[in-house]
Amino acid sequence: MRSLRLPCIFLAAFSLVLAAPEPQRLTLEQALQAAEQTSLEVLIGREAVAQAVEAAVRERSGLLPQVTLDATQRRNRTAPGSGGINSRFDAQLTGRLDLLDPARIATYKAATYAVAVARLGQEQLREVVTATVAETYFAQLRNLRRIEVLDANIARARSLVDLAHNQLNAGVATQIDVTRAEAQLAIDDQARLQQDTVVQEGELRLKQLLGLDLARPLELADTRLQRIPPAADHAAYEEKAFAARSDLLAARKLLDQNELEVRAARYGRLPALSALGSYGYTSRNAFDGDEDRVWSGSLEVSMPVFDSARTTSLTNLALSRRRAQELRVQDLQTRIAAEVRLARQNAASRLAQIAVAEKGYALAGEELQLAERRFQQGVADNRELVEAQNRLAAASDNRVEAAYNYQLSRIELHRVLGRVVGVLAEREE
């Protein structure tokens, strides 16, 4: 019976391995590309662009000829005893073309600027989403590297337990040293279990951002950024940001749109020239074969004489909007300059902190070796060794965190410069 059970267990385990979905490998570049296709904000931004385009088409339609076909059959009796019922059928094509309408032309140009503003707004949303995905990607790599740190902590704690037992058997340690070592191992095991949940949470968040299958395992390509010190020239960074930041470009384009709206309001005082024409036929009844051709053509000039201060009110409103947008542009330029300086300083600081963290890790390793030697020689209990292990664990985690913070600082620097995907050029080969 046992001889049959083992093959069955083996076959069941083998079938489970075959049924397990193949892990999906994901690189940073693939993650950033997928963000543009699956992000809700980006998709909604595309619809905003489509709406702006259609609004511009609607305004442009007012500059094109308007042609309508009208067909009317009339029957009436003017008064009792007047001699019967009158009947008349008219069918006409009527056209109108605004030859010169400065206000409508300016309104159409303003609508085209609105399309450009919408597209820049979509680009701004794309930058925000791309930065979020990049930060989440590196955060998950940080979580995975912490697993490695915790595994190393557990391995050291187990070695300490074995060493404490050996020292106890040799008569140079006490039972409390063994208990202390086992307690430290329990703490490390608990931290490892907690980190498994953190890794799962980070993986689910990344899958949600990219629209990936939640049930399929995910493998991230290990990505490290080159350690590049930022340039000292603030002006060069600011000029680059002013030329590339989509929010600033959108604000400037909106200011141009406000200027056109001011012109459109002022042009309301100017005359408009239109051409009108019609062509068709008339008869007593429809399709009675007794039609008479009719046509007409005219030029129409329209100029407001008194509009109850409507044009003045519209002009003042447009001027107020333009002044408000000028203030927004100035404030945005100042804020971007401050963001660039802060991001540059943060990147330089995070880079320097990596060296400090690595130095602290090396010193903690030396301290652990000295503490272990003292315990092996029986000149001290293992409290120093446990404390040294804890300091090495903290130094290891600090080194991982320092590298992660540096990567975040580079993402933020590229974001404030207006191009998050620029971080791809800094990947280590």
C-alpha positions as CSV (number, residue, x, y, z in Angstrom):
1,M,0.0,0.0,0.0
2,R,2.8,2.4,0.8
3,S,4.5,1.6,-2.5
4,L,1.4,2.9,-4.3
5,R,1.0,6.0,-2.1
6,L,4.4,7.4,-2.9
7,P,4.0,7.4,-6.7
8,C,0.6,9.0,-6.3
9,I,2.0,11.8,-4.1
10,F,4.8,12.3,-6.6
11,L,2.3,12.6,-9.5
12,A,0.1,15.0,-7.6
13,A,3.0,17.2,-6.8
14,F,4.3,17.1,-10.4
15,S,0.8,18.0,-11.7
16,L,0.7,21.0,-9.4
17,V,4.1,22.2,-10.7
18,L,2.8,21.9,-14.3
19,A,-0.4,23.7,-13.4
20,A,1.4,26.6,-11.7
21,P,1.3,29.7,-14.0
22,E,4.6,30.8,-15.4
23,P,6.0,33.9,-13.7
24,Q,5.8,37.1,-15.7
25,R,9.2,38.9,-16.0
26,L,9.0,42.6,-15.9
27,T,11.7,45.2,-16.5
28,L,11.5,48.9,-15.5
29,E,11.2,49.9,-19.2
30,Q,8.3,47.6,-19.7
31,A,6.6,48.8,-16.6
32,L,6.9,52.5,-17.7
33,Q,5.5,51.6,-21.2
34,A,2.6,49.6,-19.7
35,A,1.7,52.5,-17.4
36,E,0.8,54.7,-20.4
37,Q,-1.6,52.0,-21.8
38,T,-3.4,51.0,-18.6
39,S,-3.5,54.0,-16.3
40,L,-7.0,55.3,-15.7
41,E,-5.8,58.9,-15.4
42,V,-4.0,58.6,-18.8
43,L,-7.0,57.1,-20.5
44,I,-9.3,59.8,-19.1
45,G,-6.8,62.4,-20.3
46,R,-7.1,61.0,-23.8
47,E,-10.8,61.5,-23.7
48,A,-10.2,65.1,-22.5
49,V,-8.0,65.7,-25.6
50,A,-10.7,64.1,-27.8
51,Q,-13.3,66.5,-26.3
52,A,-11.1,69.5,-26.9
53,V,-10.6,68.5,-30.5
54,E,-14.3,68.2,-31.2
55,A,-14.9,71.6,-29.5
56,A,-12.4,73.1,-31.9
57,V,-14.1,71.4,-34.9
58,R,-17.4,72.8,-33.7
59,E,-16.0,76.3,-33.6
60,R,-14.4,75.8,-37.0
61,S,-17.7,74.8,-38.5
62,G,-19.0,78.3,-38.0
63,L,-16.4,79.5,-40.5
64,L,-17.5,77.1,-43.2
65,P,-20.5,77.4,-45.5
66,Q,-23.8,76.5,-44.0
67,V,-26.2,74.9,-46.5
68,T,-29.8,73.8,-45.8
69,L,-32.6,72.3,-47.9
70,D,-36.1,73.5,-47.1
71,A,-39.3,72.1,-48.6
72,T,-42.6,73.6,-47.7
73,Q,-46.2,72.9,-48.9
74,R,-48.7,75.6,-47.9
75,R,-52.4,75.6,-48.1
76,N,-54.5,78.5,-46.8
77,R,-57.8,80.2,-47.2
78,T,-57.6,84.0,-46.6
79,A,-61.3,84.6,-45.8
80,P,-64.7,83.0,-46.4
81,G,-66.0,83.7,-49.9
82,S,-62.6,84.8,-51.2
83,G,-62.7,82.3,-54.0
84,G,-61.2,79.0,-52.7
85,I,-58.1,77.6,-51.1
86,N,-54.6,78.8,-52.1
87,S,-51.8,76.3,-52.4
88,R,-48.0,76.9,-52.8
89,F,-45.0,74.6,-52.7
90,D,-41.4,75.8,-52.2
91,A,-38.2,73.8,-52.3
92,Q,-34.9,75.7,-51.9
93,L,-31.2,75.2,-51.1
94,T,-30.2,78.1,-48.8
95,G,-26.5,78.8,-48.1
96,R,-24.6,81.2,-45.9
97,L,-20.9,82.0,-45.6
98,D,-19.4,84.4,-43.2
99,L,-16.7,86.1,-45.3
100,L,-15.3,88.2,-42.4
101,D,-16.2,87.6,-38.7
102,P,-13.2,88.6,-36.6
103,A,-14.8,87.5,-33.3
104,R,-15.6,84.0,-34.6
105,I,-12.1,83.6,-36.1
106,A,-10.5,84.5,-32.8
107,T,-12.8,82.2,-31.0
108,Y,-11.8,79.3,-33.3
109,K,-8.1,80.0,-32.8
110,A,-8.6,80.0,-29.0
111,A,-10.3,76.6,-29.4
112,T,-7.2,75.3,-31.1
113,Y,-5.1,76.5,-28.2
114,A,-7.4,74.6,-25.9
115,V,-6.5,71.4,-27.8
116,A,-2.8,72.0,-27.2
117,V,-3.6,72.7,-23.5
118,A,-5.5,69.4,-23.2
119,R,-2.6,67.5,-24.8
120,L,-0.1,69.0,-22.5
121,G,-2.4,68.2,-19.6
122,Q,-2.4,64.6,-20.7
123,E,1.4,64.6,-20.8
124,Q,1.5,66.0,-17.3
125,L,-0.8,63.1,-16.2
126,R,1.5,60.6,-18.0
127,E,4.5,62.0,-16.1
128,V,2.7,61.6,-12.7
129,V,1.7,58.1,-13.5
130,T,5.1,57.2,-14.8
131,A,6.8,58.5,-11.7
132,T,4.4,56.6,-9.5
133,V,5.0,53.3,-11.4
134,A,8.8,53.9,-11.2
135,E,8.7,54.6,-7.5
136,T,6.5,51.5,-6.9
137,Y,8.9,49.3,-9.0
138,F,11.9,50.4,-6.9
139,A,9.9,50.1,-3.7
140,Q,9.2,46.4,-4.6
141,L,12.9,45.8,-5.3
142,R,13.6,47.3,-1.9
143,N,11.1,45.0,-0.3
144,L,12.8,42.0,-2.0
145,R,16.2,43.0,-1.0
146,R,15.0,43.3,2.6
147,I,14.0,39.6,2.3
148,E,17.7,38.9,1.6
149,V,18.8,41.0,4.6
150,L,16.3,39.2,6.9
151,D,17.5,35.8,5.6
152,A,21.0,36.8,6.4
153,N,19.9,37.9,9.9
154,I,18.2,34.5,10.4
155,A,21.3,32.7,9.3
156,R,23.5,34.6,11.7
157,A,20.9,34.1,14.5
158,R,21.0,30.3,13.9
159,S,24.8,30.3,14.0
160,L,24.6,32.2,17.3
161,V,22.2,29.5,18.7
162,D,24.6,26.8,17.6
163,L,27.5,28.7,19.1
164,A,25.7,29.2,22.4
165,H,24.9,25.5,22.6
166,N,28.6,24.7,21.9
167,Q,29.8,27.2,24.5
168,L,27.3,25.8,27.0
169,N,28.5,22.3,26.5
170,A,32.1,23.5,26.8
171,G,31.2,25.1,30.1
172,V,32.1,28.7,29.1
173,A,28.5,29.9,28.7
174,T,25.3,29.7,30.6
175,Q,21.7,28.7,29.8
176,I,20.7,32.4,29.5
177,D,23.1,32.8,26.6
178,V,21.3,30.0,24.8
179,T,17.9,31.5,25.7
180,R,19.0,34.9,24.5
181,A,20.2,33.5,21.2
182,E,16.9,31.6,20.7
183,A,14.9,34.7,21.5
184,Q,16.8,36.7,18.9
185,L,16.2,34.0,16.3
186,A,12.4,34.1,17.1
187,I,12.5,37.9,16.5
188,D,14.2,37.5,13.2
189,D,11.8,34.8,12.1
190,Q,8.8,37.1,12.9
191,A,10.3,40.0,11.0
192,R,10.8,37.6,8.0
193,L,7.1,36.6,8.1
194,Q,6.0,40.2,8.3
195,Q,8.2,41.1,5.3
196,D,6.5,38.4,3.2
197,T,3.2,40.3,3.7
198,V,5.0,43.6,2.7
199,V,6.3,41.9,-0.5
200,Q,2.9,40.5,-1.4
201,E,1.3,43.9,-0.8
202,G,3.9,45.7,-3.0
203,E,3.5,43.1,-5.8
204,L,-0.3,43.5,-5.8
205,R,0.0,47.3,-5.9
206,L,2.3,47.1,-8.9
207,K,0.0,44.7,-10.7
208,Q,-2.9,47.0,-10.1
209,L,-1.1,50.0,-11.5
210,L,-0.1,48.1,-14.7
211,G,-3.3,46.0,-15.1
212,L,-1.5,42.7,-14.7
213,D,-3.0,39.3,-13.8
214,L,-3.2,39.3,-10.0
215,A,-2.9,35.5,-9.8
216,R,0.2,35.2,-12.0
217,P,3.6,35.5,-10.2
218,L,5.7,38.5,-11.0
219,E,9.5,38.6,-11.4
220,L,11.2,42.0,-11.4
221,A,14.4,42.5,-13.3
222,D,17.0,43.8,-10.8
223,T,17.6,47.4,-11.7
224,R,20.2,49.6,-10.2
225,L,20.9,53.2,-11.1
226,Q,24.4,54.6,-11.6
227,R,25.7,56.9,-8.9
228,I,25.8,60.2,-10.7
229,P,26.5,63.4,-8.7
230,P,24.2,66.2,-9.9
231,A,25.8,69.1,-11.7
232,A,26.3,72.3,-9.7
233,D,24.8,74.6,-12.4
234,H,21.3,75.4,-11.1
235,A,20.5,77.6,-14.1
236,A,21.0,74.8,-16.6
237,Y,18.6,72.6,-14.6
238,E,16.0,75.4,-14.4
239,E,16.2,76.1,-18.1
240,K,15.8,72.4,-18.9
241,A,12.8,72.2,-16.6
242,F,11.2,75.4,-18.1
243,A,11.6,74.0,-21.6
244,A,10.2,70.5,-20.8
245,R,7.7,70.7,-17.9
246,S,4.3,70.0,-19.4
247,D,2.4,71.8,-16.6
248,L,4.4,75.0,-17.3
249,L,4.0,74.7,-21.1
250,A,0.2,74.1,-20.6
251,A,0.0,77.2,-18.4
252,R,1.8,79.3,-21.0
253,K,-0.4,77.9,-23.8
254,L,-3.5,78.7,-21.7
255,L,-2.2,82.3,-21.3
256,D,-2.0,82.5,-25.1
257,Q,-5.6,81.2,-25.2
258,N,-6.7,83.9,-22.8
259,E,-5.0,86.5,-25.0
260,L,-7.1,85.3,-28.0
261,E,-10.2,85.4,-25.9
262,V,-9.5,89.0,-25.1
263,R,-9.2,89.7,-28.8
264,A,-12.4,87.8,-29.6
265,A,-14.2,89.9,-27.0
266,R,-12.9,93.1,-28.4
267,Y,-13.6,92.0,-32.0
268,G,-17.3,91.9,-31.0
269,R,-17.4,95.7,-31.9
270,L,-16.2,95.1,-35.5
271,P,-18.6,94.5,-38.4
272,A,-19.1,91.1,-39.9
273,L,-19.6,90.4,-43.6
274,S,-21.6,87.4,-44.8
275,A,-22.8,86.1,-48.2
276,L,-26.2,84.5,-48.5
277,G,-27.9,82.7,-51.4
278,S,-30.7,80.4,-52.3
279,Y,-31.8,78.4,-55.3
280,G,-34.9,76.2,-55.9
281,Y,-38.3,76.2,-57.4
282,T,-41.9,77.0,-56.5
283,S,-45.2,75.6,-57.8
284,R,-48.8,75.3,-56.7
285,N,-48.4,71.7,-55.6
286,A,-45.4,69.5,-55.1
287,F,-44.2,67.7,-58.3
288,D,-47.1,69.0,-60.4
289,G,-44.8,69.7,-63.4
290,D,-45.5,73.4,-63.3
291,E,-42.5,74.6,-61.4
292,D,-40.9,78.1,-61.6
293,R,-37.2,78.5,-60.9
294,V,-36.4,80.9,-58.1
295,W,-33.0,82.1,-56.7
296,S,-31.6,85.0,-54.7
297,G,-28.1,86.3,-53.6
298,S,-27.1,88.9,-51.2
299,L,-24.3,90.3,-49.1
300,E,-25.0,91.2,-45.5
301,V,-23.0,93.5,-43.3
302,S,-23.7,93.5,-39.6
303,M,-22.2,95.8,-37.0
304,P,-23.3,96.3,-33.4
305,V,-24.5,99.8,-32.6
306,F,-25.8,99.3,-29.1
307,D,-25.3,96.0,-27.2
308,S,-26.0,97.2,-23.6
309,A,-22.3,97.1,-22.7
310,R,-22.2,93.4,-23.4
311,T,-18.9,93.7,-25.4
312,T,-17.3,95.7,-22.6
313,S,-18.3,93.2,-20.0
314,L,-16.9,90.3,-22.0
315,T,-13.7,92.1,-22.6
316,N,-13.2,92.9,-19.0
317,L,-13.9,89.3,-18.1
318,A,-11.4,88.1,-20.6
319,L,-8.8,90.6,-19.3
320,S,-9.3,89.4,-15.7
321,R,-8.8,85.8,-16.8
322,R,-5.6,86.7,-18.6
323,R,-4.2,88.6,-15.5
324,A,-5.1,85.6,-13.3
325,Q,-3.3,83.2,-15.6
326,E,-0.2,85.5,-15.8
327,L,0.0,85.2,-12.0
328,R,-0.4,81.5,-12.2
329,V,2.5,81.2,-14.7
330,Q,4.8,83.4,-12.6
331,D,4.0,81.3,-9.5
332,L,4.5,78.1,-11.4
333,Q,7.9,79.2,-12.7
334,T,9.0,80.1,-9.1
335,R,7.7,76.8,-7.8
336,I,9.5,74.8,-10.5
337,A,12.8,76.6,-9.8
338,A,12.4,75.7,-6.1
339,E,11.5,72.1,-7.0
340,V,14.6,71.8,-9.2
341,R,16.9,73.1,-6.5
342,L,15.4,70.9,-3.8
343,A,15.5,67.8,-6.1
344,R,19.1,68.4,-7.0
345,Q,20.1,68.9,-3.3
346,N,18.2,65.8,-2.3
347,A,19.9,63.7,-5.0
348,A,23.3,64.9,-3.9
349,S,22.5,64.2,-0.3
350,R,21.1,60.7,-1.0
351,L,24.2,59.9,-3.0
352,A,26.4,60.9,-0.1
353,Q,24.3,58.9,2.4
354,I,25.0,55.7,0.4
355,A,28.7,56.0,1.2
356,V,27.9,56.6,4.9
357,A,25.5,53.6,5.0
358,E,28.1,51.4,3.4
359,K,30.7,52.5,5.9
360,G,28.3,51.9,8.8
361,Y,27.7,48.4,7.4
362,A,31.4,47.6,7.2
363,L,32.0,48.8,10.8
364,A,29.0,46.8,12.1
365,G,30.5,43.7,10.4
366,E,33.8,44.3,12.1
367,E,32.1,44.8,15.5
368,L,30.2,41.5,15.0
369,Q,33.5,39.7,14.3
370,L,35.1,41.1,17.5
371,A,32.1,40.3,19.6
372,E,31.9,36.8,18.3
373,R,35.6,36.3,19.0
374,R,35.2,37.5,22.6
375,F,32.3,35.2,23.2
376,Q,34.2,32.2,21.7
377,Q,37.1,33.0,24.0
378,G,34.7,33.0,27.0
379,V,35.7,36.5,28.1
380,A,32.1,37.8,27.8
381,D,28.6,36.5,27.4
382,N,26.7,36.8,24.2
383,R,24.9,40.1,24.9
384,E,27.5,41.9,23.0
385,L,27.2,39.5,20.2
386,V,23.4,39.8,20.1
387,E,23.7,43.6,20.1
388,A,26.3,43.5,17.4
389,Q,24.1,41.3,15.3
390,N,21.2,43.7,15.7
391,R,23.4,46.6,14.7
392,L,24.6,44.8,11.6
393,A,21.0,44.0,10.8
394,A,20.1,47.7,11.1
395,A,23.1,48.7,9.1
396,S,22.2,46.2,6.3
397,D,18.6,47.5,6.2
398,N,20.0,51.1,6.3
399,R,22.2,50.3,3.3
400,V,19.2,49.0,1.3
401,E,17.1,52.0,2.3
402,A,19.9,54.4,1.3
403,A,20.1,52.9,-2.1
404,Y,16.3,53.0,-2.5
405,N,16.1,56.6,-1.4
406,Y,18.8,57.5,-3.9
407,Q,16.8,55.9,-6.7
408,L,13.7,57.8,-5.6
409,S,15.7,61.0,-5.6
410,R,16.8,60.4,-9.2
411,I,13.2,59.7,-10.2
412,E,12.1,63.0,-8.5
413,L,14.9,64.9,-10.2
414,H,13.8,63.7,-13.6
415,R,10.2,64.4,-12.8
416,V,10.9,68.0,-11.9
417,L,12.9,68.3,-15.1
418,G,9.9,67.1,-17.0
419,R,11.0,63.7,-18.3
420,V,10.7,60.7,-15.9
421,V,11.7,58.2,-18.5
422,G,15.2,59.8,-18.5
423,V,15.9,57.6,-15.5
424,L,16.2,54.7,-17.9
425,A,19.4,56.1,-19.3
426,E,21.0,55.8,-15.8
427,R,20.6,52.1,-15.4
428,E,23.7,50.1,-14.7
429,E,24.6,47.6,-17.4
